[in-house]
Amino acid sequence: MEYVSTRGGAGAIDFEGALFSGYAPDGGLFMPQSIPSLDGNTLRRWSRLSYRDLVKELCSLFIAAELVPRSTLNDLIDRAFSRFRHKDVVHLSRLKDGLNILELWHGVTYAFKDLSLSCTGQFLQHFLEKKQKHVTILVGTSGDTGSSAIESVRGQKNMDIFVLLPKGLCTQIQELQMTTVIEDNVHVFAAHGNSDEIDEPIKDLFADVDFARKHNLMSLNSVNWSRIMVQIAHHFYAYFQCAPSLDTTPLPMVEIVVPTGGGGNITAGCIAQKMGLPIRLVAVVNSNDIIHRTVQHGDFSLSESVKATLASAMDIQEPYNMERILWLLSGSDSRLTKTLMEQFSVSKSIKLPQDLHRKLSETLRSCSASDKDIVRAMQCCWEENRYLLCPHSAVAAHYHYSNPDGTPRCCLAPASAAKFQDALLQAGLVPQLPAEITALTAMETRSTPLERGQDWAQVLRERIEAAAQQWKAQGGQSVPLG
């Protein structure tokens, strides 16, 4: 299995190369050169697997055994999930009127990103221990990615992680889950800007090929293929849990409703669909509705500004994983993808070609939810089920309540309601806080402010250089991995 850039300007690389990369050198994103196809018999056999074992099967299709032997891969994934609170790692709650909620938030930080990042952290450590090298991880977060990424690598001597968060735009709990981690290899920056603005200095540093190579710069955002790969399992598990029977031919359809921000989870769903999983995908967004407009009208263009919503982790105007979806649906047409994305980079507005828009609208349904819709869905779910939804999960529940359908349906729940006290209070609901979250408010915090008017990219360069010097002083070798 080799990986190629969506823009066609970088040579094919193996899984290790994709793992240690952020954006491809040509500005594109790495994708498998070919997508494995699964037949009905394989799906029926997999339907009996646990979530943990599904992850192992799927990862083995995308990671060559010569790089990571299967027994080692199994051990890494078992280790990754060892800190999850639920015995099944994820859990399906079956609620009234066909509302199925797949809880993806039973990891350390109470967010779905713990699933993919715990595995990615293990994969990184596996290769770094073999090569005795150091990497610099650069992450922009709109809420949960930062804390999950930090937890996946905290305390590791051969990794330094630099996290940029939008000050005041995450919940207090999300911010504290990052700023209370006091480790030498964890560097948190509180930027006075929104999620899209903090992505700009990150892109600048990755675009500086010499700097990126010198410091083995890499990303743990869903730019990183490893994140997408693990998330494919969410869709398979959701399907197997909600399909009425697999004894029929063709296999039954299940609708998967996916709260969508940067587009990583919906990209994983598109890949699962391409692999042969009979799912109907719904991308649900908040008032930042670029993906909804793209699906409905082929209008991939920015609004005037990012709108702050109750579903704050989805307050994103530039969903970078749409590039992967467009590449996939265009038949891996890297020339077309490059043209479209370069045009978008300049004008921040493109109209999809008619054929590509048709394929997108056949692949995805979409829906947007206002804050009022989110509150109403949270209230309705509580009144009917005594079940608390986080505002992101409520975007999916809003679609469910608004679109009654006889097709079996599963709503992905990306985070625990416990992380979003303000949203619960706005809905007139009472937060239920685990002791681990309550304890955060009494802990020491550490972060570096990034003010408007500062050159954020330059501040990051200087801090990355300083961390590299410290690594060398401790006897490490700053040698490029490639």
C-alpha positions in Angstrom: 0.0 0.0 0.0 1.5 3.3 -1.1 0.2 6.9 -0.6 0.1 9.7 -3.1 -0.7 13.4 -2.9 -4.2 14.6 -3.9 -2.4 17.2 -6.1 -0.1 14.7 -7.8 3.1 16.6 -7.3 4.8 14.3 -4.8 6.2 10.8 -5.2 4.4 7.8 -3.7 5.4 7.0 -0.1 4.7 4.1 2.3 2.6 4.3 5.5 5.6 5.4 7.6 6.2 8.3 5.2 2.5 9.3 5.3 2.5 9.0 9.1 5.4 11.4 9.6 4.1 14.0 7.1 1.7 16.8 7.4 0.7 18.3 4.1 2.4 16.8 1.1 5.3 18.9 -0.3 3.0 20.1 -3.2 0.4 21.3 -0.7 -1.9 18.3 -1.1 -3.0 15.6 1.3 -1.9 12.0 1.3 -4.4 9.3 0.3 -4.0 5.6 -0.5 -3.1 5.0 -4.1 -5.9 2.4 -4.2 -8.8 1.7 -1.9 -9.3 -2.0 -0.9 -12.6 -3.5 -1.9 -14.5 -5.8 0.5 -17.1 -8.4 -0.5 -20.3 -9.4 1.3 -18.7 -12.4 2.9 -15.9 -10.4 4.4 -18.5 -7.9 5.8 -20.5 -10.7 7.3 -17.4 -12.1 9.0 -16.4 -8.7 10.3 -19.8 -8.1 11.7 -19.0 -10.3 14.6 -15.8 -8.4 15.5 -15.4 -6.0 18.4 -14.5 -2.4 17.7 -11.0 -3.0 18.8 -10.6 -6.0 16.3 -12.3 -4.0 13.5 -9.6 -1.3 13.9 -6.9 -4.1 13.7 -8.4 -5.5 10.5 -8.8 -2.1 8.8 -5.3 -0.9 9.7 -3.8 -4.1 8.4 -5.2 -3.3 5.0 -3.4 0.1 4.9 -0.2 -0.7 6.7 2.2 -3.2 5.0 3.2 -6.2 7.2 6.8 -5.5 6.2 6.6 -2.2 8.0 4.5 -3.3 11.0 4.1 -7.1 11.5 0.5 -8.0 12.3 1.3 -9.2 15.8 3.0 -5.9 16.5 0.1 -4.0 15.0 -2.3 -5.8 17.3 -0.2 -5.0 20.4 0.1 -1.3 19.4 -3.7 -1.0 19.1 -4.4 -2.9 22.3 -2.0 -0.5 24.1 -3.7 2.5 22.4 -7.1 1.5 23.8 -5.9 0.5 27.3 -6.8 3.8 28.9 -10.4 3.9 27.6 -13.1 3.8 30.3 -15.6 1.6 28.5 -14.8 -2.1 28.1 -15.9 -2.0 24.4 -14.0 1.2 23.7 -17.0 2.7 22.1 -20.7 2.2 23.0 -24.0 2.3 21.2 -27.0 3.8 23.1 -30.3 2.8 21.6 -32.8 5.5 22.4 -36.5 6.1 21.6 -37.8 6.4 18.0 -34.8 4.9 16.3 -32.3 7.4 17.7 -29.0 5.4 17.9 -26.1 7.3 19.4 -22.6 5.8 18.9 -20.6 7.2 21.8 -17.1 7.7 20.6 -16.0 9.7 23.6 -14.9 7.1 26.3 -11.2 8.0 26.0 -9.0 10.1 28.4 -10.3 13.5 27.1 -13.9 12.5 26.6 -13.7 13.1 22.8 -13.8 10.9 19.7 -10.3 12.1 18.7 -8.9 10.0 21.5 -9.7 6.9 19.3 -7.5 7.8 16.3 -4.9 9.8 18.2 -4.1 7.1 20.8 -3.4 4.7 17.9 -1.4 7.3 15.9 0.7 8.0 19.0 1.5 4.3 19.3 2.4 4.1 15.6 4.8 7.1 16.0 6.5 5.7 19.0 7.0 2.4 17.3 8.9 3.9 14.4 10.8 6.5 16.5 12.1 3.9 18.9 13.4 1.8 16.0 15.2 4.8 14.5 16.1 6.8 17.7 14.9 10.0 16.1 13.0 13.1 17.2 9.9 14.7 15.7 8.1 18.0 16.1 4.3 17.8 16.1 2.4 20.9 15.1 -1.3 21.0 15.8 -4.1 23.6 15.4 -7.2 22.8 17.4 -10.8 24.1 17.5 -11.5 22.2 20.6 -10.7 18.5 21.2 -7.8 17.7 18.8 -5.3 19.5 21.0 -6.0 17.7 24.2 -6.3 14.3 22.5 -3.0 14.9 20.7 -1.2 16.0 23.9 -2.4 12.9 25.7 -1.2 10.6 23.0 2.4 11.8 23.2 2.9 13.6 26.6 6.1 12.8 28.3 7.7 11.1 25.3 11.4 12.1 25.0 11.5 11.8 21.2 8.5 14.0 20.5 7.8 17.7 21.1 4.2 18.9 20.5 3.2 22.5 19.8 -0.5 23.1 20.0 -2.3 26.3 19.0 -5.8 26.9 20.4 -8.1 29.9 19.7 -8.2 31.7 23.1 -11.8 32.0 24.4 -13.3 30.0 21.6 -12.9 26.6 23.2 -14.9 25.7 26.3 -13.1 26.2 29.6 -12.8 22.4 30.0 -11.3 21.9 26.6 -8.8 24.7 27.3 -7.9 23.3 30.7 -7.3 19.8 29.3 -4.5 21.4 27.3 -3.1 24.0 29.6 -2.9 21.8 32.7 -0.5 19.3 31.1 2.8 20.4 32.5 5.4 18.3 30.5 8.7 19.3 29.0 7.6 18.1 25.6 4.2 19.9 25.6 4.0 23.5 24.3 0.6 25.2 24.3 -0.1 28.6 22.6 -3.3 30.6 23.2 -3.9 32.5 20.0 -6.1 35.6 19.8 -7.8 34.4 16.6 -10.2 31.8 15.2 -9.7 28.2 14.1 -9.0 29.1 10.5 -6.5 31.9 11.5 -4.4 29.5 13.6 -4.1 27.2 10.7 -2.2 29.8 8.6 1.1 29.8 10.6 1.0 26.0 10.6 0.6 25.9 6.8 3.5 28.4 6.5 5.9 26.2 8.5 5.0 23.1 6.6 5.4 25.0 3.3 9.0 25.8 4.3 10.4 22.5 3.2 13.9 22.9 4.6 12.6 23.9 8.0 10.0 21.1 8.0 12.7 18.6 7.1 15.3 19.9 9.6 12.8 19.5 12.5 10.9 16.5 11.2 7.8 18.6 11.3 4.5 16.6 11.3 0.8 17.1 12.1 -1.7 15.2 14.2 -4.7 17.1 12.8 -6.8 15.1 10.5 -4.4 16.2 7.8 -2.5 13.1 9.0 -3.7 10.0 7.1 -3.3 7.8 10.2 -6.2 9.7 11.8 -8.5 9.1 8.8 -7.5 5.5 8.7 -8.6 4.7 12.3 -11.8 6.7 11.9 -12.9 4.4 9.1 -13.7 1.8 11.8 -16.4 4.1 13.3 -18.5 3.6 10.2 -18.0 -0.1 10.0 -18.9 -0.6 13.7 -21.9 1.8 13.4 -23.1 -0.2 10.4 -22.7 -3.6 12.1 -24.5 -2.4 15.3 -27.5 -0.9 13.4 -28.0 -3.1 10.4 -31.1 -5.3 11.0 -29.6 -8.4 9.4 -26.7 -9.4 7.2 -28.4 -12.5 5.8 -30.0 -10.7 2.8 -28.5 -9.9 -0.6 -27.8 -7.1 -1.2 -26.9 -6.2 2.3 -29.2 -3.6 4.0 -28.5 0.1 4.0 -27.7 2.1 7.2 -27.6 5.9 7.4 -24.6 7.3 9.3 -25.1 10.9 10.5 -21.7 12.6 11.0 -21.2 15.9 12.8 -18.7 17.6 10.6 -16.1 20.4 11.1 -12.7 19.8 9.4 -14.2 16.8 7.5 -12.0 14.0 8.8 -14.8 11.7 10.0 -16.9 12.2 6.9 -13.9 11.5 4.7 -13.4 8.2 6.6 -17.1 7.5 5.8 -16.6 8.1 2.1 -13.6 5.7 2.1 -15.7 3.1 4.0 -18.4 3.5 1.4 -15.8 3.1 -1.4 -14.6 -0.1 0.3 -18.1 -1.6 -0.2 -19.8 -0.7 3.1 -23.5 -0.1 2.3 -24.0 3.2 4.1 -25.7 6.5 3.3 -23.7 9.4 4.7 -25.1 12.6 6.1 -22.7 15.5 6.8 -24.3 17.7 9.5 -22.9 21.1 10.3 -23.6 24.1 12.4 -24.1 27.6 11.1 -20.6 27.4 9.5 -22.1 25.6 6.6 -19.6 25.5 3.8 -19.9 21.7 3.5 -23.7 21.9 3.4 -23.6 24.6 0.6 -21.0 22.5 -1.3 -23.2 19.4 -1.2 -26.4 21.2 -2.0 -25.2 23.7 -4.6 -21.6 23.0 -5.5 -20.7 26.3 -3.8 -17.4 25.8 -2.0 -16.8 29.3 -0.8 -16.1 31.1 2.5 -18.7 33.1 4.3 -17.8 36.6 5.5 -16.6 35.3 8.9 -16.6 32.3 11.2 -19.7 32.2 13.4 -19.3 31.3 17.0 -21.8 28.5 17.9 -22.6 26.2 20.7 -20.9 23.4 18.7 -17.6 25.2 18.9 -15.3 22.4 17.6 -17.2 22.7 14.3 -16.7 26.4 13.9 -14.6 26.0 10.8 -14.8 27.7 7.5 -12.1 25.8 5.6 -12.7 22.1 6.0 -9.4 20.9 4.5 -10.4 17.3 4.2 -12.9 18.2 1.5 -9.8 18.0 -0.8 -9.6 14.3 0.0 -13.3 13.8 -0.8 -13.1 15.7 -4.1 -10.0 13.7 -5.1 -11.8 10.4 -4.2 -15.0 11.3 -6.1 -13.2 12.7 -9.1 -11.6 9.2 -9.7 -8.3 10.3 -8.2 -8.0 13.2 -10.6 -5.0 15.0 -9.1 -4.9 17.6 -11.9 -8.5 18.6 -11.3 -8.0 18.6 -7.5 -4.9 20.7 -7.8 -6.6 23.3 -10.0 -9.7 23.5 -7.8 -7.7 23.8 -4.5 -5.2 26.4 -5.9 -8.1 28.4 -7.2 -9.8 28.2 -3.7 -6.5 29.2 -2.1 -6.5 32.5 -4.0 -10.2 33.4 -4.3 -11.7 31.5 -1.3 -14.6 30.6 -3.6 -15.0 27.9 -6.3 -18.0 26.4 -8.1 -17.6 22.6 -8.4 -17.7 21.2 -12.0 -21.2 19.8 -12.7 -20.1 16.2 -12.8 -18.1 16.4 -9.6 -21.0 18.1 -7.8 -23.4 15.4 -9.0 -21.1 12.7 -7.6 -20.8 14.6 -4.3 -24.5 15.0 -3.9 -25.0 11.3 -4.7 -22.4 10.3 -2.0 -23.5 12.7 0.7 -26.6 14.2 2.2 -26.2 17.3 4.3 -28.0 19.4 6.9 -27.1 22.5 8.9 -28.3 23.3 12.4 -28.6 26.7 14.2 -27.9 27.2 17.9 -31.7 27.1 18.4 -31.9 23.7 16.6 -29.0 22.4 18.8 -30.7 23.5 22.0 -34.0 22.1 20.9 -32.4 18.7 20.1 -30.6 18.6 23.4 -33.9 19.3 25.2 -35.9 16.8 23.2 -33.3 14.0 23.8 -33.3 14.7 27.5 -37.1 14.8 27.8 -37.6 11.6 25.9 -34.6 9.6 27.1 -33.0 11.3 30.1 -29.9 11.3 28.0 -27.5 14.3 27.7 -26.1 15.2 24.3 -23.1 17.4 23.7 -23.9 20.3 21.2 -22.0 18.5 18.4 -23.9 15.3 18.9 -27.1 17.4 19.0 -26.4 18.6 15.5 -26.8 15.0 14.4 -29.9 14.5 16.6 -31.4 17.6 15.0 -31.2 15.9 11.6 -32.7 12.7 13.1 -35.7 14.6 14.6 -36.2 16.6 11.4 -36.0 13.7 9.0 -38.0 10.7 10.1 -37.1 7.7 7.9 -37.5 4.0 8.0 -33.9 3.4 7.1 -31.8 2.2 10.2 -29.8 5.2 11.3 -26.8 5.8 13.5 -25.7 9.3 14.8 -22.0 9.6 15.7 -21.5 11.3 19.0 -18.0 13.0 19.0 -17.9 14.2 22.7 -19.3 13.9 26.1 -21.9 16.4 27.2 -19.8 16.9 30.3 -17.3 19.1 28.3 -20.0 21.6 27.4 -21.5 23.0 30.6 -22.5 26.3 29.1 -24.5 24.7 26.2 -26.3 22.4 28.7 -27.2 25.4 30.9 -28.5 27.3 27.9 -30.7 24.3 27.2 -32.0 24.4 30.8 -30.2 21.1 31.6 -28.0 20.2 34.5 -24.4 19.2 33.7 -23.1 15.9 35.1 -19.4 16.3 35.7 -17.0 13.4 36.2 -14.4 13.9 39.0 -11.5 14.0 36.5 -13.1 17.1 34.8 -14.0 18.8 38.0 -10.4 18.5 39.2 -9.0 20.5 36.2 -10.1 23.8 37.7 -7.7 23.5 40.6 -4.7 22.5 38.6 -1.7 24.6 37.5 -1.8 25.9 33.9 0.8 26.9 31.4 0.5 28.5 27.9 2.1 31.1 25.8 -0.2 33.9 24.4 -0.1 34.8 20.7 -1.4 38.3 20.2 -2.8 39.9 17.1 -0.1 41.8 15.2 2.6 39.2 16.2 4.3 37.1 13.6 2.9 33.8 14.9 4.9 31.7 12.4 8.1 33.3 13.6 7.2 32.8 17.3 6.7 29.1 16.5 10.0 28.9 14.6 11.9 30.2 17.5 10.3 27.9 20.0 10.8 24.9 17.8 14.4 25.8 17.4 14.8 26.1 21.1 13.2 22.7 21.7 15.5 21.1 19.1 18.5 22.6 20.9 17.3 21.1 24.2 16.9 17.7 22.5 20.5 18.0 21.2 21.7 19.0 24.7 20.2 15.8 26.1 22.2 13.8 23.6 19.7 13.5 20.8 20.3 13.6 17.1 18.4 16.1 15.0 18.5 13.9 11.8 15.8 14.1 9.2 13.6 10.9 9.1 13.3 10.8 5.3 
